[in-house]
Amino acid sequence: MTLLVHTFVRGKSGKPHLLDDPPDGSDMAGFESCRTALWGSERVRALGARFLPELASYDLYVEPEDVDDFLAECELLRPHAAELDAHCGYREGYVAERLANITAAARRAQDVGGGVLVW
């Protein structure tokens, strides 16, 4: 299985509706094992992340009012991507690519007043 990242908007009923995936296929947020090995790891938590570690337990819904804070978290992790690659045993650039996909979804969410789903 693979973790995916999507932008969503909530309909009048409150149900989330996923927006179309980007045409370049940049909806990958990592392997399923990244839930615990990367995003939910103590290393990521120690860097100050609070949203992404939730993936260790369940799918992550970042509501529209939290998207700015979520983007700040992505920016907080970005300088540590190579360190996280090495720590988690991923190829060079893996974490940076996943963060870029997640960040792009969050920026799309900002543009439409939506949220981010990582699942």
Protein Blocks (a to p, Z undefined) as FASTA:
>chain_A
ZZddddddddfkopacdddddfklpabgbdfklmmmmmmpmklmmnopaklmmmmmmccd
ddfklmmmmmmmmmmmmmmmmmmmmmnopaehklmmmmmmmmmmmmmmmmnopacddZZ
